[in-house]
Amino acid sequence: MKIPWRGSLAAVLGFYLVSAAPRAQSTNVVNLRVAETSGIRRNTYPATARVHLQSGVLSDPAHARLLADGREVPAQFGVESSYPDGSVQWLTADFNVSIGPRETLPFTLEYGDSIKSAVVPRGLTVSQDSSGIQVGNVRFSISGAPLVLSVKYRQEDIGQGMNGFAMVDTAGVSHDATSSPQTKAEIVKRGPLLVVIRYSGQIPLASNYAAGYLTTVEMPNSKSWMKVTTTIADPEKRLRELSFHTPLSLGAQPWTWDFGTGSWSYGLLRAPSESVTLSQVVGTQQSTKWQIKSGPKGQEQIYEMTGGHRPNLAEGWGHIQDQKEAIAFAVPDFGAEAGTYTATLDGNGQMSFRWDPARPLPHLQLTVYEHFVATPVQVGAVTSPVSMLNPLVVSASIPK
C-alpha cells in the first residue's frame, strides 16, 4: 500500500525505462520484450513502455510506431515530459498484448522524422463538460468527490454512499476531497487505448497545515476495469489511515462475496444490515494473520481465519456479485508493509478498502482495481484479479 513518493506520473500497467541516444540516421529503434510472469494466459492485455530520449531526437510522438514480427500494431504514443526546445524527453507507448503463460514476446519501437504510423488505434472516447468527465461508459466528477458518478455496462452500478478516498488523522477526524478548497482535474492521457485522469489538491488538517494529495484514475480500452491510486503527502505525519470507497447499486439479495485467502473464502450478504470484512494484520512473522468477520453490522463474528495450509497473508482480491453483475476488486501490495489492511463489503452495496500503517508515515499510498463484469461470468474470470495484481513486464534495449 505504501511505496516511495513519486513526484511524476509513472507508467501504468507494467513498464521499463530506457534512455535512447540519438543516431546519425533519421530512424531510431528500441527493442521491447513483453513477459508474462504469473503463469496465466492474457488476451489483449494492456502494457506500457516508457522511453527516455535525448534532446532533439523526436519532435512529435506522431513520428513513432510499434512493430510485431515486422508488422505495425496499434499503439498509443504520448509525451510525459519535453525539453525546453519542445522535443520529447519521455515517450510513452501504450498497447495491448495477447500472450501465453510464462511467454515472452518481442516488439520493435521505431521513431524519427521519417517514421509515420499507418495504423489508427480504436477504443475509448473521452469527453468533458462542466459536470464531469466521460470515459466510454464511465463518468467521473470534476471535483473528485464523489469520484465515480456512473458506470453503465448493463445497468447502473453506482449508488449513494462514500465515493472516493478519505483519510483519518491522529485525532480520529475524517477528511476527504470535499474539504479541498480547490481540486485540479486533468486528463493526462485521452485514449484510445488508455485514459488517465489526474486529480490533485490540498486537504486542510489544521489552520496552518494541509496534506497534499494526488489521485490518478487509469482505464484501458481492452478491460472493463478502472485502477485508482491515491498518494498523500503528510510530512508532519498527522494521518493514521487512508481509505478508498465505492457505493454499488446492486439487484435483489442475496449477494455472493468471495476473497482470495490462499484457497477461496465465500459467503452471502442476505440483507442491508449485514457486512463482511477481510482484515490483514502484518507485524512480525509470528503476528502476521488474516481473518474474515461477517454478520449483522456491529455483531459480526469470525467466519474464517489464518490456519491450516493457507498462507498468513491473504491475496488482496475478491468479488461481489448479484444476478446481473459481478464486481472484481484487487489491492496491490496488500500486506506488503507493517500495519492493518481491510476490505469491507456491506448489504447496502458499500465497498471500502483501508490501509492503517503500523507507524506514522510521511507518505501514504493506496491502489485499488475495480473490474465490472457482466454475468454470467466467463469461465476463468477468477484470474482477472490475479492478472491485475501481476501486470505484464516490459523490458527494453537499444540495438548495437
VOPAGU-2260 file (C-alpha; in pm, 1 decimal, decimal comma):
REM VOPAGU-2260
SITE   aa  ch    i         X         Y         Z
SITE  MET   A    0       0,0       0,0       0,0
SITE  LYS   A    1     277,6     246,1      87,2
SITE  ILE   A    2     553,7     297,2    -166,2
SITE  PRO   A    3     819,2     569,4    -200,3
SITE  TRP   A    4     676,9     903,2    -315,6
SITE  ARG   A    5     693,0     975,4    -685,1
SITE  GLY   A    6     662,7    1333,8    -796,5
SITE  SER   A    7     551,9    1249,9   -1152,7
SITE  LEU   A    8     312,3    1003,6   -1308,3
SITE  ALA   A    9     475,4     663,7   -1351,3
SITE  ALA   A   10     397,7     412,3   -1620,4
SITE  VAL   A   11      62,4     246,2   -1597,8
SITE  LEU   A   12      41,2    -133,1   -1622,1
SITE  GLY   A   13     399,3    -255,9   -1641,3
SITE  PHE   A   14     692,8     -60,3   -1781,6
SITE  TYR   A   15    1066,7     -41,6   -1831,2
SITE  LEU   A   16    1284,1     267,5   -1857,1
SITE  VAL   A   17    1548,3     306,4   -2126,1
SITE  SER   A   18    1748,0     610,0   -2233,7
SITE  ALA   A   19    1769,0     624,6   -2611,7
SITE  ALA   A   20    2054,7     825,7   -2757,8
SITE  PRO   A   21    2029,0     995,1   -3098,4
SITE  ARG   A   22    2171,8     823,7   -3402,8
SITE  ALA   A   23    2306,6     954,9   -3727,7
SITE  GLN   A   24    2013,9     815,2   -3927,6
SITE  SER   A   25    1663,9     959,3   -3901,9
SITE  THR   A   26    1511,4     629,6   -3783,5
SITE  ASN   A   27    1582,7     514,2   -3428,2
SITE  VAL   A   28    1497,8     172,5   -3285,8
SITE  VAL   A   29    1426,2      35,8   -2937,9
SITE  ASN   A   30    1370,5    -336,5   -2887,1
SITE  LEU   A   31    1091,7    -421,2   -2642,3
SITE  ARG   A   32    1022,1    -754,5   -2477,5
SITE  VAL   A   33     690,9    -823,9   -2303,1
SITE  ALA   A   34     694,4   -1106,9   -2048,1
SITE  GLU   A   35     409,5   -1288,6   -1872,8
SITE  THR   A   36     545,0   -1395,2   -1533,4
SITE  SER   A   37     241,7   -1528,0   -1341,5
SITE  GLY   A   38     150,2   -1836,5   -1541,7
SITE  ILE   A   39    -185,3   -1722,4   -1683,6
SITE  ARG   A   40    -294,8   -1651,0   -2040,6
SITE  ARG   A   41    -360,5   -1283,3   -2120,0
SITE  ASN   A   42    -587,9   -1173,9   -2404,2
SITE  THR   A   43    -545,5    -814,8   -2530,1
SITE  TYR   A   44    -383,6    -722,7   -2200,8
SITE  PRO   A   45    -263,0    -361,8   -2154,0
SITE  ALA   A   46     108,8    -287,1   -2134,0
SITE  THR   A   47     313,3      32,2   -2128,0
SITE  ALA   A   48     669,5     117,9   -2228,9
SITE  ARG   A   49     832,0     440,3   -2111,8
SITE  VAL   A   50    1140,0     555,2   -2304,1
SITE  HIS   A   51    1379,2     841,1   -2223,3
SITE  LEU   A   52    1504,6    1026,0   -2531,3
SITE  GLN   A   53    1791,0    1266,8   -2579,8
SITE  SER   A   54    1716,6    1629,6   -2661,1
SITE  GLY   A   55    1625,7    1699,2   -3022,7
SITE  VAL   A   56    1570,1    1334,3   -3125,3
SITE  LEU   A   57    1189,6    1339,9   -3156,2
SITE  SER   A   58     978,9    1648,1   -3213,2
SITE  ASP   A   59     636,0    1481,5   -3220,6
SITE  PRO   A   60     508,3    1142,0   -3093,0
SITE  ALA   A   61     323,2    1110,0   -3425,3
SITE  HIS   A   62     663,8    1007,8   -3564,6
SITE  ALA   A   63     665,4     674,2   -3378,7
SITE  ARG   A   64     524,7     329,4   -3442,8
SITE  LEU   A   65     527,2     -17,9   -3286,4
SITE  LEU   A   66     601,7    -338,7   -3478,9
SITE  ALA   A   67     549,8    -707,6   -3402,8
SITE  ASP   A   68     706,4    -958,5   -3642,0
SITE  GLY   A   69     766,2    -672,9   -3885,5
SITE  ARG   A   70     401,6    -562,2   -3890,2
SITE  GLU   A   71     272,6    -246,1   -3730,4
SITE  VAL   A   72      37,2    -296,0   -3434,7
SITE  PRO   A   73    -197,3     -37,4   -3276,6
SITE  ALA   A   74     -22,4     175,2   -3014,8
SITE  GLN   A   75     -94,7     499,0   -2834,2
SITE  PHE   A   76     206,3     730,4   -2801,9
SITE  GLY   A   77     225,8    1014,3   -2554,9
SITE  VAL   A   78     464,9    1277,0   -2420,5
SITE  GLU   A   79     519,0    1260,0   -2047,8
SITE  SER   A   80     766,7    1548,5   -2049,5
SITE  SER   A   81     951,2    1769,0   -2300,1
SITE  TYR   A   82    1282,6    1951,2   -2325,2
SITE  PRO   A   83    1297,2    2333,4   -2335,7
SITE  ASP   A   84    1330,0    2312,9   -2714,5
SITE  GLY   A   85     997,8    2126,4   -2733,5
SITE  SER   A   86    1140,8    1786,5   -2826,7
SITE  VAL   A   87    1021,5    1474,0   -2644,0
SITE  GLN   A   88    1206,6    1383,4   -2324,3
SITE  TRP   A   89     992,7    1090,1   -2204,3
SITE  LEU   A   90     791,2     896,3   -2461,9
SITE  THR   A   91     518,3     651,4   -2354,3
SITE  ALA   A   92     381,4     369,9   -2569,2
SITE  ASP   A   93      56,5     203,7   -2459,8
SITE  PHE   A   94     -50,3    -113,0   -2642,0
SITE  ASN   A   95    -234,8    -443,2   -2593,1
SITE  VAL   A   96     -73,5    -785,9   -2590,2
SITE  SER   A   97    -214,5   -1138,3   -2621,1
SITE  ILE   A   98      35,5   -1370,7   -2459,0
SITE  GLY   A   99      51,5   -1721,0   -2315,1
SITE  PRO   A  100     155,0   -1830,4   -1965,0
SITE  ARG   A  101     523,5   -1751,4   -1894,8
SITE  GLU   A  102     570,3   -1645,5   -2255,9
SITE  THR   A  103     790,2   -1358,1   -2379,5
SITE  LEU   A  104     712,1   -1166,9   -2700,0
SITE  PRO   A  105     936,5    -922,3   -2891,4
SITE  PHE   A  106     828,0    -581,1   -3023,4
SITE  THR   A  107    1015,5    -304,1   -3203,2
SITE  LEU   A  108     963,5      66,1   -3135,2
SITE  GLU   A  109    1069,6     291,1   -3423,4
SITE  TYR   A  110    1078,5     669,6   -3408,1
SITE  GLY   A  111    1223,9     958,2   -3603,9
SITE  ASP   A  112    1130,6    1224,2   -3857,2
SITE  SER   A  113    1091,2     966,9   -4136,3
SITE  ILE   A  114     850,3     749,2   -3935,2
SITE  LYS   A  115     473,7     780,1   -3970,9
SITE  SER   A  116     223,5     539,0   -3817,0
SITE  ALA   A  117     -14,8     378,3   -4066,6
SITE  VAL   A  118    -237,3     210,3   -3804,3
SITE  VAL   A  119    -502,2     412,5   -3622,1
SITE  PRO   A  120    -585,9     257,4   -3282,1
SITE  ARG   A  121    -950,1     244,6   -3177,4
SITE  GLY   A  122   -1102,6     227,0   -2833,5
SITE  LEU   A  123   -1213,1     461,8   -2558,5
SITE  THR   A  124   -1355,1     806,0   -2629,5
SITE  VAL   A  125   -1326,9    1091,2   -2379,4
SITE  SER   A  126   -1542,6    1399,9   -2338,4
SITE  GLN   A  127   -1561,4    1665,5   -2069,1
SITE  ASP   A  128   -1812,7    1927,6   -1962,3
SITE  SER   A  129   -1879,2    2134,1   -1650,8
SITE  SER   A  130   -2034,2    1841,0   -1466,9
SITE  GLY   A  131   -1796,1    1556,9   -1536,9
SITE  ILE   A  132   -1553,2    1356,8   -1748,5
SITE  GLN   A  133   -1696,3    1075,6   -1961,3
SITE  VAL   A  134   -1464,9     781,9   -2043,1
SITE  GLY   A  135   -1651,7     526,3   -2250,5
SITE  ASN   A  136   -1942,2     411,7   -2030,1
SITE  VAL   A  137   -1795,4     554,5   -1709,3
SITE  ARG   A  138   -1844,8     909,4   -1581,1
SITE  PHE   A  139   -1619,8    1079,8   -1326,8
SITE  SER   A  140   -1675,9    1407,6   -1145,6
SITE  ILE   A  141   -1467,3    1718,3   -1199,0
SITE  SER   A  142   -1414,8    1765,4    -825,2
SITE  GLY   A  143   -1314,0    1408,3    -743,3
SITE  ALA   A  144   -1573,6    1399,6    -462,8
SITE  PRO   A  145   -1774,5    1192,1    -533,5
SITE  LEU   A  146   -1528,7    1029,2    -770,6
SITE  VAL   A  147   -1734,1     786,7    -982,3
SITE  LEU   A  148   -2069,4     924,9   -1096,4
SITE  SER   A  149   -2188,4     646,7   -1325,6
SITE  VAL   A  150   -2089,2     302,8   -1450,6
SITE  LYS   A  151   -2326,0     170,2   -1714,0
SITE  TYR   A  152   -2229,2    -165,4   -1856,2
SITE  ARG   A  153   -2564,5    -346,5   -1834,5
SITE  GLN   A  154   -2721,1    -149,2   -1552,3
SITE  GLU   A  155   -2623,1     135,9   -1320,2
SITE  ASP   A  156   -2384,2       0,1   -1060,3
SITE  ILE   A  157   -2305,4     321,1    -871,6
SITE  GLY   A  158   -2528,1     407,3    -575,5
SITE  GLN   A  159   -2532,1     651,5    -284,2
SITE  GLY   A  160   -2262,8     646,1     -19,5
SITE  MET   A  161   -1894,1     714,0      36,9
SITE  ASN   A  162   -1733,8     761,9    -304,4
SITE  GLY   A  163   -1361,4     832,6    -340,6
SITE  PHE   A  164   -1074,4     847,6     -95,2
SITE  ALA   A  165   -1081,2     950,6     270,0
SITE  MET   A  166    -823,3     997,6     545,0
SITE  VAL   A  167    -833,4     978,8     924,0
SITE  ASP   A  168    -594,3    1194,1    1127,5
SITE  THR   A  169    -434,1    1105,4    1459,5
SITE  ALA   A  170    -719,2    1280,0    1644,4
SITE  GLY   A  171    -971,1    1046,7    1477,9
SITE  VAL   A  172   -1117,6    1311,8    1243,9
SITE  SER   A  173   -1207,0    1202,3     889,5
SITE  HIS   A  174   -1118,0    1414,7     583,3
SITE  ASP   A  175   -1182,5    1373,5     209,8
SITE  ALA   A  176   -1161,6    1565,1    -117,1
SITE  THR   A  177   -1480,5    1760,3     -37,8
SITE  SER   A  178   -1274,3    1967,5     207,2
SITE  SER   A  179   -1016,5    2063,9     -55,5
SITE  PRO   A  180   -1054,0    2437,2    -134,7
SITE  GLN   A  181    -950,5    2375,6    -495,6
SITE  THR   A  182    -917,2    2048,3    -684,5
SITE  LYS   A  183    -740,0    2032,5   -1019,7
SITE  ALA   A  184    -867,9    1769,8   -1264,1
SITE  GLU   A  185    -650,0    1694,1   -1566,6
SITE  ILE   A  186    -687,5    1437,8   -1845,8
SITE  VAL   A  187    -329,9    1313,7   -1877,2
SITE  LYS   A  188    -397,2    1052,2   -2146,1
SITE  ARG   A  189    -700,8    1075,1   -2373,9
SITE  GLY   A  190    -700,1     725,9   -2519,7
SITE  PRO   A  191    -798,6     549,9   -2727,7
SITE  LEU   A  192    -603,4     259,2   -2573,0
SITE  LEU   A  193    -550,8     408,3   -2227,1
SITE  VAL   A  194    -712,2     700,6   -2046,0
SITE  VAL   A  195    -554,7     857,0   -1737,5
SITE  ILE   A  196    -721,6    1125,7   -1526,2
SITE  ARG   A  197    -529,9    1303,6   -1250,6
SITE  TYR   A  198    -681,5    1488,8    -953,6
SITE  SER   A  199    -467,9    1698,4    -719,5
SITE  GLY   A  200    -526,9    1931,9    -428,8
SITE  GLN   A  201    -467,9    2012,2     -62,6
SITE  ILE   A  202    -668,0    1878,1     234,8
SITE  PRO   A  203    -655,9    2115,0     537,1
SITE  LEU   A  204    -578,4    1925,3     856,8
SITE  ALA   A  205    -526,7    2236,2    1072,1
SITE  SER   A  206    -539,2    2614,3    1030,3
SITE  ASN   A  207    -175,3    2621,0     922,9
SITE  TYR   A  208    -123,0    2273,0     776,5
SITE  ALA   A  209    -255,6    2077,9     477,4
SITE  ALA   A  210    -181,2    1737,8     326,5
SITE  GLY   A  211    -130,9    1728,6     -48,7
SITE  TYR   A  212    -299,4    1455,1    -249,8
SITE  LEU   A  213    -269,2    1310,3    -597,6
SITE  THR   A  214    -531,7    1067,5    -729,7
SITE  THR   A  215    -495,2     900,6   -1069,4
SITE  VAL   A  216    -764,6     701,7   -1246,0
SITE  GLU   A  217    -647,4     469,3   -1523,5
SITE  MET   A  218    -876,4     289,3   -1771,4
SITE  PRO   A  219    -754,0      63,0   -2054,5
SITE  ASN   A  220    -974,7       9,6   -2358,7
SITE  SER   A  221    -938,0    -369,2   -2353,6
SITE  LYS   A  222   -1064,3    -433,1   -1998,4
SITE  SER   A  223   -1371,3    -302,6   -1814,2
SITE  TRP   A  224   -1176,1    -200,2   -1507,5
SITE  MET   A  225   -1051,1     116,9   -1351,0
SITE  LYS   A  226    -736,0     149,0   -1142,5
SITE  VAL   A  227    -740,6     424,3    -880,5
SITE  THR   A  228    -426,1     531,0    -693,1
SITE  THR   A  229    -423,3     794,9    -420,4
SITE  THR   A  230     -98,4     927,1    -275,1
SITE  ILE   A  231     -94,3    1158,3      26,6
SITE  ALA   A  232     198,8    1382,7     123,9
SITE  ASP   A  233     195,0    1429,1     502,8
SITE  PRO   A  234     546,1    1537,5     611,9
SITE  GLU   A  235     431,2    1607,1     970,1
SITE  LYS   A  236     281,6    1255,7     995,5
SITE  ARG   A  237     -60,0    1370,0    1115,6
SITE  LEU   A  238    -255,8    1093,0     939,6
SITE  ARG   A  239    -314,6     738,3    1059,9
SITE  GLU   A  240    -535,4     590,3     784,3
SITE  LEU   A  241    -602,4     616,1     409,7
SITE  SER   A  242    -910,1     456,7     251,9
SITE  PHE   A  243   -1095,5     428,0     -79,1
SITE  HIS   A  244   -1472,5     378,0    -117,8
SITE  THR   A  245   -1721,4     292,0    -394,3
SITE  PRO   A  246   -2100,4     265,4    -337,8
SITE  LEU   A  247   -2268,3      -0,8    -550,6
SITE  SER   A  248   -2629,3     -24,0    -663,8
SITE  LEU   A  249   -2691,5    -395,8    -699,9
SITE  GLY   A  250   -3006,1    -601,8    -752,4
SITE  ALA   A  251   -3208,8    -819,7    -520,3
SITE  GLN   A  252   -3025,6   -1000,9    -242,9
SITE  PRO   A  253   -2869,2   -1235,7    -157,7
SITE  TRP   A  254   -2534,4   -1121,6    -299,9
SITE  THR   A  255   -2237,6   -1353,4    -325,0
SITE  TRP   A  256   -1897,4   -1241,0    -197,7
SITE  ASP   A  257   -1554,0   -1402,5    -202,1
SITE  PHE   A  258   -1194,7   -1326,8    -102,1
SITE  GLY   A  259    -867,0   -1481,6    -212,8
SITE  THR   A  260    -714,7   -1633,3     101,9
SITE  GLY   A  261    -477,9   -1896,2     -30,3
SITE  SER   A  262    -776,9   -2103,6    -133,9
SITE  TRP   A  263   -1116,6   -1934,7    -164,1
SITE  SER   A  264   -1341,0   -1786,9     105,6
SITE  TYR   A  265   -1701,3   -1708,8      10,8
SITE  GLY   A  266   -2046,9   -1640,7     152,0
SITE  LEU   A  267   -2366,1   -1435,9     115,7
SITE  LEU   A  268   -2497,9   -1093,4     211,3
SITE  ARG   A  269   -2868,9   -1153,7     264,6
SITE  ALA   A  270   -2984,4    -813,0     397,2
SITE  PRO   A  271   -2878,8    -444,0     402,1
SITE  SER   A  272   -2791,1    -481,0     770,6
SITE  GLU   A  273   -2513,6    -735,1     703,8
SITE  SER   A  274   -2145,0    -684,7     624,6
SITE  VAL   A  275   -1828,5    -885,6     571,0
SITE  THR   A  276   -1471,1    -769,1     632,8
SITE  LEU   A  277   -1136,4    -921,5     543,6
SITE  SER   A  278    -868,8    -788,9     781,9
SITE  GLN   A  279    -497,7    -845,7     728,0
SITE  VAL   A  280    -262,4    -763,9    1015,8
SITE  VAL   A  281     107,2    -751,8     929,2
SITE  GLY   A  282     365,8    -738,3    1205,1
SITE  THR   A  283     644,5    -976,0    1289,0
SITE  GLN   A  284     640,2   -1314,7    1119,1
SITE  GLN   A  285     461,3   -1464,1    1419,6
SITE  SER   A  286     193,9   -1192,7    1440,3
SITE  THR   A  287     100,5   -1172,3    1071,4
SITE  LYS   A  288    -251,9   -1308,1    1023,7
SITE  TRP   A  289    -584,3   -1252,3     849,1
SITE  GLN   A  290    -943,8   -1306,6     944,4
SITE  ILE   A  291   -1289,9   -1266,6     791,9
SITE  LYS   A  292   -1577,8   -1142,1    1007,0
SITE  SER   A  293   -1937,7   -1136,8     887,5
SITE  GLY   A  294   -2291,3   -1093,1    1016,5
SITE  PRO   A  295   -2518,3    -805,5    1122,1
SITE  LYS   A  296   -2329,1    -476,7    1147,9
SITE  GLY   A  297   -2188,2    -432,7    1494,6
SITE  GLN   A  298   -2237,8    -802,7    1568,4
SITE  GLU   A  299   -2000,3    -958,0    1315,0
SITE  GLN   A  300   -1837,8   -1285,6    1412,2
SITE  ILE   A  301   -1525,5   -1457,8    1287,6
SITE  TYR   A  302   -1613,6   -1652,9     972,8
SITE  GLU   A  303   -1266,3   -1773,6     873,0
SITE  MET   A  304    -910,4   -1702,0     981,9
SITE  THR   A  305    -546,7   -1789,3     926,8
SITE  GLY   A  306    -488,3   -2158,7     975,3
SITE  GLY   A  307    -425,1   -2495,1     818,4
SITE  HIS   A  308    -223,1   -2490,9     498,4
SITE  ARG   A  309    -330,0   -2142,0     389,2
SITE  PRO   A  310     -70,9   -1862,7     399,8
SITE  ASN   A  311     -57,4   -1595,0     669,6
SITE  LEU   A  312    -103,3   -1328,4     401,7
SITE  ALA   A  313    -434,0   -1303,0     215,8
SITE  GLU   A  314    -412,6   -1219,7    -152,8
SITE  GLY   A  315    -587,7    -881,2    -157,8
SITE  TRP   A  316    -862,5    -959,9    -409,1
SITE  GLY   A  317   -1223,3   -1072,0    -424,7
SITE  HIS   A  318   -1567,7   -1030,0    -584,5
SITE  ILE   A  319   -1920,1    -921,8    -502,8
SITE  GLN   A  320   -2198,8   -1038,1    -732,7
SITE  ASP   A  321   -2575,9   -1020,6    -781,2
SITE  GLN   A  322   -2776,7   -1189,7   -1058,2
SITE  LYS   A  323   -2675,7    -938,8   -1326,2
SITE  GLU   A  324   -2333,2    -802,4   -1240,7
SITE  ALA   A  325   -2006,9    -905,5   -1077,7
SITE  ILE   A  326   -1750,7    -658,2    -946,9
SITE  ALA   A  327   -1398,7    -789,2    -900,0
SITE  PHE   A  328   -1153,3    -591,5    -687,5
SITE  ALA   A  329    -782,5    -614,9    -618,5
SITE  VAL   A  330    -546,2    -421,2    -391,8
SITE  PRO   A  331    -178,5    -430,5    -495,3
SITE  ASP   A  332      77,8    -459,4    -212,0
SITE  PHE   A  333    -189,2    -598,9      21,1
SITE  GLY   A  334      13,0    -691,4     329,6
SITE  ALA   A  335     342,6    -555,5     195,9
SITE  GLU   A  336     404,7    -317,2     488,8
SITE  ALA   A  337     353,3    -348,6     864,1
SITE  GLY   A  338       5,0    -238,8     960,5
SITE  THR   A  339    -359,2    -331,6     908,0
SITE  TYR   A  340    -535,8    -372,2     574,1
SITE  THR   A  341    -911,8    -418,5     542,8
SITE  ALA   A  342   -1162,7    -480,3     265,4
SITE  THR   A  343   -1529,1    -438,6     365,9
SITE  LEU   A  344   -1847,3    -515,8     170,7
SITE  ASP   A  345   -2188,5    -440,8     318,8
SITE  GLY   A  346   -2551,1    -512,2     237,0
SITE  ASN   A  347   -2608,6    -152,6     125,1
SITE  GLY   A  348   -2351,7    -203,1    -151,6
SITE  GLN   A  349   -2069,2      -5,5       6,6
SITE  MET   A  350   -1718,1    -124,6     -80,3
SITE  SER   A  351   -1437,7      14,2     137,6
SITE  PHE   A  352   -1062,5     -51,5     140,1
SITE  ARG   A  353    -841,2      77,1     422,2
SITE  TRP   A  354    -469,5      99,7     494,0
SITE  ASP   A  355    -361,8     174,4     852,1
SITE  PRO   A  356      19,7     167,7     880,3
SITE  ALA   A  357     182,9      39,9    1196,5
SITE  ARG   A  358     364,8     370,2    1243,9
SITE  PRO   A  359     306,7     725,0    1111,4
SITE  LEU   A  360     447,5     779,2     762,8
SITE  PRO   A  361     524,5    1098,0     564,8
SITE  HIS   A  362     360,0     947,3     256,3
SITE  LEU   A  363      63,4     711,2     221,7
SITE  GLN   A  364     -43,0     537,8     -97,7
SITE  LEU   A  365    -336,5     310,0    -175,1
SITE  THR   A  366    -420,1     149,2    -510,6
SITE  VAL   A  367    -747,8     -28,5    -586,8
SITE  TYR   A  368    -862,3    -202,3    -904,8
SITE  GLU   A  369   -1236,8    -237,7    -965,3
SITE  HIS   A  370   -1345,9    -456,4   -1256,5
SITE  PHE   A  371   -1711,6    -452,3   -1366,2
SITE  VAL   A  372   -1810,6    -780,8   -1532,9
SITE  ALA   A  373   -2148,8    -880,7   -1677,3
SITE  THR   A  374   -2293,7   -1216,4   -1579,0
SITE  PRO   A  375   -2282,1   -1498,8   -1649,9
SITE  VAL   A  376   -1917,8   -1455,6   -1556,6
SITE  GLN   A  377   -1682,5   -1615,8   -1808,2
SITE  VAL   A  378   -1506,8   -1935,2   -1711,0
SITE  GLY   A  379   -1163,5   -1841,7   -1580,3
SITE  ALA   A  380   -1269,9   -1492,1   -1475,3
SITE  VAL   A  381   -1127,6   -1558,9   -1130,0
SITE  THR   A  382    -786,1   -1498,6   -1290,3
SITE  SER   A  383    -886,6   -1136,3   -1354,4
SITE  PRO   A  384    -785,0   -1010,6   -1005,9
SITE  VAL   A  385    -466,5   -1216,1   -1024,3
SITE  SER   A  386    -374,0   -1056,1   -1356,2
SITE  MET   A  387    -447,1    -706,4   -1219,6
SITE  LEU   A  388    -207,8    -772,2    -931,5
SITE  ASN   A  389      60,3    -907,9   -1168,7
SITE  PRO   A  390      87,0    -681,4   -1475,6
SITE  LEU   A  391     297,2    -772,6   -1775,9
SITE  VAL   A  392     667,9    -691,8   -1753,5
SITE  VAL   A  393     809,0    -476,4   -2034,7
SITE  SER   A  394    1186,0    -457,2   -2083,0
SITE  ALA   A  395    1376,8    -257,4   -2342,4
SITE  SER   A  396    1715,4    -242,8   -2509,2
SITE  ILE   A  397    1879,5     -38,5   -2782,9
SITE  PRO   A  398    2033,5    -239,6   -3071,4
SITE  LYS   A  399    2407,9    -203,1   -3103,1
